């Protein structure tokens, strides 16, 4: 099998439209119906539900309190926009964070979740995030562990990374296999 990978010269939001176009084309070719998109504030998720009409779009956001206690960055307006077009918004703890991040912040000690996250970042921030949101959605019961999905993420803001993978629940992390890299920053 031969497939094309697009490498972007820069990271971030300038690649969002092209990333979504690449994903739409590949999802149609493979017959994949579930599209997961990482979205902190909701802007990328709103674009995704517009591009992926006819698909099932799941926006995966940061948890409450990720930046400040009791605060959620994903705006109510963006949530309403996503949901009004049939999309879902999953707000939950990051698989690689949670207690590991608490230990790192308090005791300056890295635990397994931090090490896995930093290792995946070797391939780019988006590569870490696509793996993470797939497990978050599987753990939340929004995707099955026996059906391929396409996951979209980015570096800082927007979208610049997309992969085809089969989700796993987080306790089966080492069974996760990225099947295809559709695009990512070259950096």
N, C-alpha and C positions, 0 to 999 in steps of 0.2 A: 504494500500500500504506500502511496506517496501522497503527502499533504503539505500544504504551504504554511509556514510560520511567518508572521509579520513581526519584524523587530523595529520598534520605534526608537528614533534617535534621542528623544527626550522623554521624561516621565510626566505623568499628571494629566490634568483635565483637557489639554489640547488634543489628546488622543481619544477622547470619549466617543465622539461621533463615529470615528473609524472603527473603534473597538466594537461598538454596537452593530455596525454594518457587518463586520466580519462574523460576529456571533450569529446574527440573523441568518446569514447565508449558510453557515455550517449547521445550525440547528435544523434548517429546512432540509439540507442534504442528508442528515442523519436521522431525521424524524424525532428529534428531541423536543419535548414539550415543556420541560421545566427549566427555567432560567433563574439562577440565583445571582443577585447583585448586591455587593457591599455598598452601603450608603450611610454616611455619618449624619448628614443634615437632611438628606432626602432628595436633593437636586438630581443626582445621578439616577435614583430610583424613578423619579418622575419622567425623565427622558426614556428610561428603559420601558416603562409601561406604554409609552407612546410608540416606540419602535417595535415592541413585541406584542402587538395586538394579535390575539388568537393563540398566544402562548400563556403559560402559567408563570407569572413573574413573582418571585419572592425576594423582597428587599430585606437584607439582614443589617440591622443597625447596632450601634454600640449599646451597651446596657445603661440603665439609669445610673447616675453617679460616676460614669467613666472619667469625666473631667472634674466635676464638682458634685458634692453630695446632692442627691435628689434631682439632679439636672439631666435632661435628655436633649441632645443636640438635634435629633430628627424632629423637625417642626410639625406642629399640628396641621398646618396648611398642606405640607408635602404629604403627610400621612393620608389626609383626606383625598388629595389628588391621586395618590397611588391606589387607594382602596376604591375610589369612584370608577377607576378603569379596570377593576377586577384584580388588582395586585394585592398581595399580602405583605404585611410588615412584621418581621420577627425581631423582637427586642429581647436579648438575653445576654448572659455572661459569655465573654470570649473563651473558647475552649482552651487556648494556651495561656490564659491569664488567671483570673480568679484567685485562688489561694496562692499560686506561684508568685503572682505580682505582689500580693500582700507581704509575702516573706521577703521578696527582693526590696520592696520599699522600706520595710521596717528593719530588717536584719542585714540588708546588703548582701543577701545570699541568693544565688541563682538556683532554681529548682528545674526539674525536667521540662515543664511547660515552657519556661524561658529559653532553655537550651534548644528545644525543638524549634521554637519560633525563630530564634536567631540563626539556626542552621538553614531553615527554609528561606530566610532573607538573603542568603547567598545568591539565590536565583531572582531576588527582587522582593520588595515589600508586598506586591500584589500576589506573588506565588504563595507566600505565607497566608495571606488573607483568603485566597480561594480555597485552600485546604481547610482552613478554620471555619468558614461560613458553611461549607458542605456538611461538616460534622455538627455544627450548631443547628442547621435545618433538619438533619437526620435525628438528632437528639430531641428536637421539638416536634417530631412526627410530621413534618411538612413535606419531606421527600422520603422515598423508599431507598433502601440499601441495595436494591437489585435493579435499579433503573438509572441509566446515564443521565446526567444533567450537564449544563454548561454553567460555569461559575465565572463571574466578572468581578474584578477588584481594581484598585489603583494605588498610586503612590501619592499620598497626601490628600489629593482631591481628584474627582473625576475617575475615569476608567482607562487603564492602560494594559491590563492583563486579563486574559481569558483562557480557560482550559475546559476540556471535556474530562469528566471523571465520574466514577460511581461513588456516591456518598457512603460513608460508614458512620456508625455511632462512635462517639469519642473513645469509648473503652476498647474499640477495635482499631485505633488509629494506625497501627502498623500494617493493617490490611488495605489502607487507602492507596489507590493507584491512580496517578494522573495519566490518562490515556492519550490525550493530545494537548499540546500547547498551541493555541491559536494565535496569540500575540502576547508580546511583553516588551518592556523597554530593553534596549541593547546595553545600556550603560555598563 
